[in-house]
């Protein structure tokens, strides 16, 4: 499967437009007018959301115009629009996003230390080419560094999940 530039531009325009709509809806709930004391709290987010929606619509129309022009050029014997992502890069991106999603779920379920140790170890092993014992040591070392920096040095507790009562930390 190949993702063409046209598809990426359409997806980006729809995504940024959705963010703009969310900003406008949220700002409308806060109030987006002007009072005697100045702007209401949703004033600036409302107009930034409107600008984002307008820019997204502009990009959407421009993508269709460029795509139509590229199709006409290809029909006349010119070069075909080059792909944005080929199959191999799309698979690599999918593996990266799957690993990130797994990291988020593991962090929420097991805490930041277990989640980050697993994520770093997995990437060191699968992407970095380290042997499994070395990758595990890197992951555990990273989690230990997180603990020392945040819990010991800055006295800022991080989400520990179910290991907190098991270790009797707090």
N, C-alpha and C positions, 0 to 999 in steps of 0.2 A: 504494500500500500504506500502511496506517495501523497504527501500533502503539498499542494500547489500554493504559490504565493497568494493567489486570489482567495483561497480558503482561509489562509492564515489572517489575511486582512479583514475578511468578513467576520471571523471569530473574534478578532481583537476589537473591531468596531462594536460588535454586539456586547462584548464583555465590558468595555469602557462605558458604553451607553447604559448598561444595567447599573454600573456603579454610580453614574450620574443620576439615574432615576432614584436609586436608593438614597443618595445624598439629598435630593429634592424632597422626597417623602419624609425623611428624618428631620430636615430643616423646617418643613411645613408644620410638623408636630410641635417644634420648639417655638415657632413664630418667626417670620422672616421679614417683618415690617420694620418701620422706624418709629420710635417713641420719642417723647420729650427728652429723655435722658440719653438717647442714642439708639444704635441698632439693637434689635432683639437678638437673642443668642443664635438663632438660625439664619440670620441675614447673610453672612458671608458664605456659609456652606450651601445655601440655596442658590446663590448666583454662580458659585463655582460648579455646582451640579448642572445648572443650565448651560454653562459654557462647555462642560464635559459632554453633555448630550448633543449640543450643536456640533462640536468637533467630531464626535462619533458619527453623526449623520453625514457630515462632510466627507469623512474617510470612507464611509459606506458607499456613498455615491461615486467618489473618486475610484474606489476599487472596481465597481461595476463598469465605469467608463474605461479604465485601463484594461480590464479583462476583455471587454468588447473589442477594443483596439488591438489587443494581442491576438485575439481569435481571427480578426480580419487580416492581420499581418501574416499569421500562420496559413490562412486559407490562400493567400496570394503567393505562397511558396517561401515565406520567411521562416525565421527560427521560431520554434515552439517555446512557449513560456517555460522557463526552467523551474524545477521543483524547489519548494521551500525546505521540505524535509523528505529525504528518501527513506526507503524501508528500514535500513540499518540504523540510521539516526533516530528514526521514530521509535524503534525497539529500545535503543539506549535511553531515550527520554522516558519511555514507559517504565523501564526498570528503575530509573532514578526516582520517578514520581511514586512508584510502588514502594520503594525503600523509604521514602520520606513519609508516606502515609502510614506505613508500618511503624516508623519511629514515633509519629504523633500518637498513634493508638497505644503503643507500648509505654510511652511516657505518661499518658493519662491513666493507664491501668496499673503500671508498675513503678512509676516515679521517674524523675529525670535522670537519676544515676544509672538505673538498670537500662532504661531506654537509650540513653546516650552511649553507654558502654557497648550495648548490642549493636547500635547503629554504626559507631566508629569501627568496631571489630569487623562487622560484616563488610563495610566498604574497604577497609584495609585488606581483608582477605580476598574479596571478589573483584574489586576494582584496582586495588593497589598491587595485587600479586604477592602479598606477604604470606608466609606459611601460617597455618591456623594458630599455633601457639604464640607466634609473634603478634598476630592480629588481635588475639584475645588479650595479650599483655598491653597492647596499645590502647584498646578499649577500656580496660580496667584502669590503666594509668590516667586516661583522660577523665574518667569518672572520679578518681581520687583527686586529681587536680581541681575539678569542679568543686568537690567537697572542701578542699583546703582553701580555695579562693573565696567561695561564697559563705560557707558555714563558719569557717575559722577566722579568716582575715576580715571579712566584711560583716560578720554576724548576721547574715541574711539567709534564713532557712529556705530551702527549695523543696518542691514537691517530692516526697520520698515514697509515696504509695504504700503498699502493704509491708514494705521492709522496715518502716519506722517502728511499729510496735514490736516486730521481731527482734530488732537490734536494741530496743529500749533507749533510743536516742533522746526522746523528749517525754 
